[in-house]
């Protein structure tokens, strides 16, 4: 059930801009002010206001996909660090890793987001359960489920200099499984 909800959410986000553009297209191209049917009866002023609003939303949606961060999903026990904290953690990780260092962010997407703004390295990866990040950071965000802590690409065994981890739960089971993952990753 949870997987279906996540997939549905992903599909909605991927098609939201397409739907907005479609509505805008309809208003621009197929509106007939002299139509005799009652399907779409708007004054020219209302049509232009709606068209202006849709254009603004389309622009915001396009820009926000690149510039903003993914919202927390409390059902997935997601609580991001604030910008100051995530920036501080990213800076410390970069300093500790050095210029050629490799950094893994495990269930810590807000830190990864700041890493991406501070560093152009393609040697930093995000391991995250929430698949929305795979769309935001293609090739750099990989699916991770702490319940299967070693179901990871073997290329990452002993690969990272620094591992930033933020377990979603403080249960003994979750912490132990995160420790397994960290041991797998760390050089």
N, C-alpha and C positions, 0 to 999 in steps of 0.2 A: 504494500500500500504506500509506504514512504517513498519507494522508488518511483511509483507512478506519479505521485505528487511532485517530486523533484523534476521528473521528465516533463510533466505538464508545465511547470514553472519555466523550465529552460525553453520549451517550445514557444510559450507566450512571449518571453523576453526577445527571442530571436525574430518573432514575427510582428512585434509591436510597431516597429518603425514601418514595416511593409504595410500594415493596416492603416496607419496614419497617412502614409503617402497615397494609398488607394482612396481614402476618403477625400483627401485634398484633390486628387485627380478627378474624382467624380464631380466635385463642386466646381472645378475649373472648366471641365470639358462638356459635361452633359446636363447642365442646368438650363432649363427652358423657362423663362419668366412668363411666357404666354401659354404654358401647358394647360390643357383643360382637365387633366387628372389631378387627384388630390395626393399623389404620392409624395411630392416634395414641393411644398408651397412656402417659400421664404421670400421676404422682401429682399431687394437688392442690397440694402444696408445690412440686413442680418446675414445674408450670404457672404458678403465681404468681410464682416466681423468674424464669422466662423472660419473662413478661409485664412484670415490673418492669424487667428488663434492656432489653427492646425499647422501653419507654416512655422510659427514660433515653437510649438511643441516638437515638430520634426527636427528643427535645428537644435533644440535642447537635448533631444534624445540622441542625436548623432554625436554631439559634443560630449555628452555625459558618458557615453560608452567608452570614450577614450580617456576622459579626465577624472571621472569620479570613481569612488570605490564601491564595491558591492555591499549592499545593506546586510546587516546581521539577520540571521534566521534563528530565532530563539528556539524553534522546534529542533534545531540541530545543535543546540547548546552553544551558539556562537555569540561571543561577546568580544568585540574588537578592542585592542588597545587604542587609546586616544592618539591623536597625531603626534603630540610631543613625546609620548612614551615609545611609540613605534619608531619614530625617527631616531630617538636616542639609542634604542636597541639595534637598529640597522647600522648606525654609525659605529657603535662599539663592535659589532660583528665584522664590519668592513675593516676596521683598524686591526682587530685581532687576526683576521684571515690574511691580511696583506694584499698587495696588488694582484697577485695571481691566485688568491685563495678561492676556495669553493665553499658556498654556504647553502645549507639545506634549511628550509623553513617548514617545520612539520606542524600542521594545524595552527599556523600563525600567519595568516594571509595579510594582516595589516602590517606586519614587519616586512614581509616580502614586497608589498606594495611600495614601501619606503625604500627598500633596496633597489627596486627598479628605477626610482626617481634619482637615487644617489649614485648608481653605478650602471655602466653599460655592459657589464660582463654577462655573457650567456652561460656562465658556470654556476649561477645561483638558481635553485629550483624550489618550487612550492609543492609540498605533498599534502593534499587536502581532500577530505571526503566530499565537500560541496562541489559538484561538477560545473557550477557557474564559472569557476575560476579557470577551467580548461578552455572556455570560450574567451575569457579576458586575457589569458596568458598562454596562447597555444604553444605546445612543445615544452614549456617551462613549468606548467602546473600539471601535476600528475595525480591520479586518483590514489588516495590512501585511506584505508580503514584500519583503525587501531586494533580491531578484533582479529585482523590477519596481519600481524606486525611485520612479517617477513615476506609477504607477497609483493616483492619489489623487484625491479629490474636488477639483475646481477651486476650490471655496470656500475651501480651505485654502492656496491660493497666496498667499504673502507675508502670511499671516494671524497668525502667532505672534510674540510678543515674545521668548520664550525657548524654545529647543528642547533638551530633555534627551535624549541618545541614549546607548545602551549596546549597541553592535554585538555580535551573538552570536559573531562570529569576528573574528580580527585579520588576516585575509588582505587583501591589497591590493585584491582585487575587492570584498570586503564593505565595506571602509572607503571606497572610491571611491563605491560606490552609496549608502552612508549620507550622504556629503557631498552627493550630488545631492539627496537627500531634504531634508536640512537647508537647502540653498540654496533649494529650492522653498518651504519653510515660513517661513523667516525674513524678517521685514520689513526 
